[in-house]
Amino acid sequence: MRKRSMGLGLGALLVTTAALAVPPGPDEIGEFYFYYDQSGSVVGNAWMDCDGKLYEEGVRTDKFDVGHTTCPQH
């Protein structure tokens, strides 16, 4: 049972990661980043809202994930 739960969790992670790798379309202009330390802990994040304003917290590192958010049409 535990192996099945772990497999489902890994499958969900792969689907999420694949979705993040898709380039943004014309209505998706927001972005977000999560920055990780060597142990994999989140140490910073950044995001750009739908108006193009950039916000940052914590530390930027070379290890990060990036994704796009869907913004409403103006």
C-alpha positions as CSV (number, residue, x, y, z in Angstrom):
1,M,0.0,0.0,0.0
2,R,2.8,2.4,0.9
3,K,4.6,1.7,-2.5
4,R,1.3,2.5,-4.3
5,S,0.9,5.8,-2.5
6,M,4.5,6.7,-3.2
7,G,4.0,5.9,-6.8
8,L,0.9,8.0,-7.1
9,G,2.7,10.9,-5.4
10,L,5.6,10.6,-7.8
11,G,3.2,10.4,-10.8
12,A,1.5,13.6,-9.6
13,L,4.8,15.3,-9.3
14,L,5.8,14.4,-12.8
15,V,2.5,15.6,-14.2
16,T,2.9,18.9,-12.3
17,T,6.5,19.3,-13.5
18,A,5.5,18.6,-17.1
19,A,2.8,21.3,-16.8
20,L,5.3,23.8,-15.6
21,A,7.6,23.1,-18.5
22,V,4.9,24.2,-21.1
23,P,5.7,27.7,-22.4
24,P,3.1,30.4,-21.6
25,G,0.4,31.2,-24.1
26,P,-0.8,34.7,-24.9
27,D,-3.0,34.9,-21.8
28,E,-0.4,33.5,-19.4
29,I,2.0,36.3,-18.5
30,G,2.4,35.8,-14.7
31,E,5.5,33.8,-13.6
32,F,6.7,32.2,-10.3
33,Y,10.0,30.8,-9.2
34,F,11.0,28.7,-6.2
35,Y,14.7,28.7,-5.2
36,Y,16.3,25.7,-3.3
37,D,19.4,25.2,-1.3
38,Q,21.7,22.2,-1.7
39,S,19.4,20.0,0.6
40,G,16.3,20.9,-1.4
41,S,14.7,23.3,1.0
42,V,13.0,26.3,-0.4
43,V,15.1,29.4,0.5
44,G,13.5,32.0,-1.8
45,N,10.8,32.8,-4.2
46,A,9.9,35.3,-6.8
47,W,6.7,36.0,-8.8
48,M,5.6,38.4,-11.5
49,D,1.9,39.3,-11.3
50,C,-0.4,39.9,-14.2
51,D,0.5,43.5,-14.4
52,G,4.2,42.7,-14.8
53,K,5.3,43.7,-11.2
54,L,8.1,41.6,-9.8
55,Y,8.2,40.5,-6.2
56,E,11.0,38.6,-4.5
57,E,11.6,37.1,-1.0
58,G,14.5,35.1,0.4
59,V,17.6,34.1,-1.6
60,R,18.1,33.3,-5.3
61,T,20.1,30.2,-6.0
62,D,21.1,28.2,-9.1
63,K,18.6,25.5,-8.2
64,F,15.0,26.6,-9.0
65,D,11.7,25.7,-10.5
66,V,9.7,28.1,-12.7
67,G,6.1,28.2,-13.7
68,H,3.5,30.4,-15.4
69,T,0.1,31.6,-14.2
70,T,-3.0,32.2,-16.2
71,C,-4.0,35.9,-16.1
72,P,-7.5,37.1,-17.0
73,Q,-7.9,38.8,-20.3
74,H,-7.9,42.6,-20.0
